[in-house]
Every structure is written in C-alpha cells, then in structure tokens.
Amino acid sequence: MKAGMFDMRFLDTLPASILLVDDDPIVIQVLGKALAELGRLRFAMNGEQALNLCRQSVPDLVLLDAEMPGMSGFEVLQTMKADPALAHVPVVFVTSHSQQAMEERGLALGAVDFIAKPIRPAIVVARARTQLRLKQAIDRLQRLASTDGLTGVANRRILDEALDREWRRSRRGGHPLSLLMLDIDHFKLYNDSCGHLMGDRCLVAVAQSLQGCARRPSDLVARYGGEEFAVLLPDTDAAGAQYLAGQVLERLHALAIEHPATVSKVVSASVGVATVDADSPGWGQPSSEEEIAEIAGMSRGSLRMLAVADQALYQAKLTGRNQAVFRRVDLTIPLPDVLTTRVRALT
Ligand SMILES: Nc1nc2c(ncn2[C@@H]2O[C@H](COP(=O)(O)OP(=O)(O)OP(=O)(O)O)[C@@H](O)[C@H]2O)c(=O)[nH]1
C-alpha cells in the first residue's frame, strides 16, 4: 500500500495475524491446533523472538506465556506498551498460574484477558475470537476517524497532527520540512458544467495522483477540505519540494481530465509550497517557547507553516493558476505578522 493511503477496507477481509508465545512446544502445538481456524499463526519460543516477530509484522493478537526463561511475558508486554507501533496490539496472557496476583499484574500492565492452563481449546478460541472482533471494530473506527470518506486519503485531523509532530521534529533535530497545498482550479465551474458526481470522481483522481507522487513512507497526502489537498514532506528541502510540486502538476496534466468550462479544457491545479530548512532565516536559533505554545490545539510552528503554504497558494492563484509558487519559512517574522499577510495582500 502506498504511503499515507488510509483506504484499508480490504484489510478487513484478510485473515487475522495471531502470534503464539510459549517456551513449551506442546502448549504451542495445542494452541496452534485450536486457533488455526481464526487466522494466520506465527510462533515464538521466547520473549526476544516474540518482539522481533511483532516488529517485522504487527500481529492482530498475541497469546503470551507469562513465565518464560529469560524475558518474562510481563517484560514482553511492558516493552510492547512502550513502543507506539505495538502498544495497541491486544495481548492475552496464558499461564499455569491461576493466582489472582498474576492475573492482576497482567491486567494492570495492559493485557486484555487472561487464560489459565491447562488449555481448554473451546475457551481459548472463544476468547481469541472476541478479542479479534474487538480489534477489528477499533481498527475500523480509527480508519473512519482518520480518512476522508470520498478519496480515502488522510483527513485534516491527521494532517494537523502529523504537521505538528513533524514541525517539532524538524526544529528539534534540524531536519528540513516541506508542505504543499494544492487547490483545483475553477472547480466550481467544473461542478457546474460536469455535475457533482463527476466532481467527486475528479477529486478521487487528484488524490490518487498525489499518492503516486508522494511515495516515501513518511510522506502524507491529506484532503484539507473541499477541493484542497495537502502533502506533508518530512526531511524534504526546498529543491525536493519544488521538484515534487512540478511532478504533481505534470501528473495532473497527464491525466487530462476534461474541463469544458476553461480555456485549457483540462483540469489543472495551483500549488503553494512552504519549506523550512537550513536557509530559513532564524534556522540556527533554538525554537522558542513561543513557537511551541499552542493555539487551538496546534503549535504556533504548524500554523506558521500552514500560513506560508497558504500564502504561496494564494499567490499561485492570483498570478495565473496552473502553477506552483514557492516560499521559504522565515522564522524571524513574528507569527501574528505571518498570519495576517494574506489579508493584507487582499486589501
Ligand atoms: N463535487 C464536489 N465538489 C466539492 C466538494 N467539496 C467542495 N466542492 C466544490 O468545490 C468548489 C470550490 O469552489 P471555489 O472555492 O469557488 O474555487 P474554484 O471554483 O476552484 O476557483 P479557484 O480556486 O479560484 O480556481 C465549490 O463549488 C464546492 O461546492 C466535494 O466533495 N465534491
């Protein structure tokens, strides 16, 4: 799947991935036989192996022996909870200890259930199935909350979060960061002349085209609203961002989506590009408290980046459309001045 693409509807139809962890091969065999009908099984005989398998491919469910030589199940669970990529994976403890203290400890660490040995296959299957159904429902809700229903790309909430995170990472680590804002030209006319259904199809095509351009795993394509899209490009400097903006326009032109109401007769877009990198005035200075402070849940830095990309987009519209305009973020300009620039340009 391409980077940033959140359309994972087909994943619901994939078999679940279950990891069985136990140092006793007999237990693994019994569990494996019982759970084979529920999905694709993998096995680990110790904690390190279990964590390696989890990191290679994140499972939907882990059945974990609490007591193993070396790393215990409790330690495995603690490590998983500390890793953002694994923290959400449901873990069911399987142990020969039925003492309440063990159960309490496992549940307190974040295990979702507790199964005591000797194993009764029907109970294990029923409990595993319940956890897999829950996980599937949560995954589906999370997808709904993070994707744009029409185009399948990330929604604005996800963009805001990613921009905020990447801005802080950029300022802390001295990595360049770029943001593209794209707005389809004369889209109202397109809707008026071709109909809203075709308008929707056009939005889907543009989203897919953007996905084709932004292919790094950390790139993020999002629908910003209406006929406006954003592409977040971590670790991308001015030259990279301008190259990508050119690719975006070229690809869109190559799609040749007919637009009967414009002179060019094909759908085009305007792009605003904002980059913060080593050539940005104020780059070397440590990020101030002021910059990290939040307005309406977003850091001031994210707002600065959005505002600069928006100004560049506005300029691209004003000066003819079907083009990309680049602006480098100037960290020395006070944020209130940045936020009001477009207003001033209008008046
Ligand atoms: N079909 C469809 N249209 C949408 C959707 N969201 C927003 N629009 C339309 O997008 C159009 C945006 O129009 P404007 O903001 O005037 O911009 P424009 O016509 O593209 O003009 P410029 O941006 O100046 O080139 C409006 O007609 C909206 O109704 C959507 O999900 N589907």
PDBQT file of the ligand as one rigid body, heavy atoms in Angstrom, charges set to zero:
ROOT
HETATM    1  N1  LIG A 401     -18.103  17.532  -6.311  1.00  0.00    +0.000 N 
HETATM    2  C1  LIG A 401     -17.628  18.059  -5.169  1.00  0.00    +0.000 A 
HETATM    3  N2  LIG A 401     -17.420  19.384  -5.097  1.00  0.00    +0.000 NA
HETATM    4  C2  LIG A 401     -16.923  19.917  -3.971  1.00  0.00    +0.000 A 
HETATM    5  C3  LIG A 401     -16.620  19.119  -2.874  1.00  0.00    +0.000 A 
HETATM    6  N3  LIG A 401     -16.113  19.914  -1.897  1.00  0.00    +0.000 NA
HETATM    7  C4  LIG A 401     -16.106  21.189  -2.376  1.00  0.00    +0.000 A 
HETATM    8  N4  LIG A 401     -16.596  21.186  -3.634  1.00  0.00    +0.000 N 
HETATM    9  C5  LIG A 401     -16.812  22.334  -4.513  1.00  0.00    +0.000 C 
HETATM   10  O1  LIG A 401     -15.586  22.962  -4.841  1.00  0.00    +0.000 OA
HETATM   11  C6  LIG A 401     -15.903  24.279  -5.323  1.00  0.00    +0.000 C 
HETATM   12  C7  LIG A 401     -14.832  25.228  -4.870  1.00  0.00    +0.000 C 
HETATM   13  O2  LIG A 401     -15.084  26.456  -5.476  1.00  0.00    +0.000 OA
HETATM   14  P1  LIG A 401     -14.241  27.772  -5.211  1.00  0.00    +0.000 P 
HETATM   15  O3  LIG A 401     -13.739  27.774  -3.797  1.00  0.00    +0.000 OA
HETATM   16  O4  LIG A 401     -15.060  28.927  -5.666  1.00  0.00    +0.000 OA
HETATM   17  O5  LIG A 401     -12.945  27.627  -6.085  1.00  0.00    +0.000 OA
HETATM   18  P2  LIG A 401     -12.742  27.323  -7.625  1.00  0.00    +0.000 P 
HETATM   19  O6  LIG A 401     -14.017  27.331  -8.395  1.00  0.00    +0.000 OA
HETATM   20  O7  LIG A 401     -11.952  26.044  -7.699  1.00  0.00    +0.000 OA
HETATM   21  O8  LIG A 401     -11.881  28.540  -8.104  1.00  0.00    +0.000 OA
HETATM   22  P3  LIG A 401     -10.323  28.784  -7.901  1.00  0.00    +0.000 P 
HETATM   23  O9  LIG A 401      -9.910  28.014  -6.666  1.00  0.00    +0.000 OA
HETATM   24  O10 LIG A 401     -10.176  30.248  -7.727  1.00  0.00    +0.000 OA
HETATM   25  O11 LIG A 401      -9.619  28.284  -9.120  1.00  0.00    +0.000 OA
HETATM   26  C8  LIG A 401     -17.290  24.635  -4.779  1.00  0.00    +0.000 C 
HETATM   27  O12 LIG A 401     -18.202  24.662  -5.855  1.00  0.00    +0.000 OA
HETATM   28  C9  LIG A 401     -17.622  23.426  -3.874  1.00  0.00    +0.000 C 
HETATM   29  O13 LIG A 401     -19.006  23.128  -3.896  1.00  0.00    +0.000 OA
HETATM   30  C10 LIG A 401     -16.871  17.698  -2.971  1.00  0.00    +0.000 A 
HETATM   31  O14 LIG A 401     -16.640  16.908  -2.058  1.00  0.00    +0.000 OA
HETATM   32  N5  LIG A 401     -17.360  17.232  -4.145  1.00  0.00    +0.000 N 
ENDROOT
TORSDOF 0
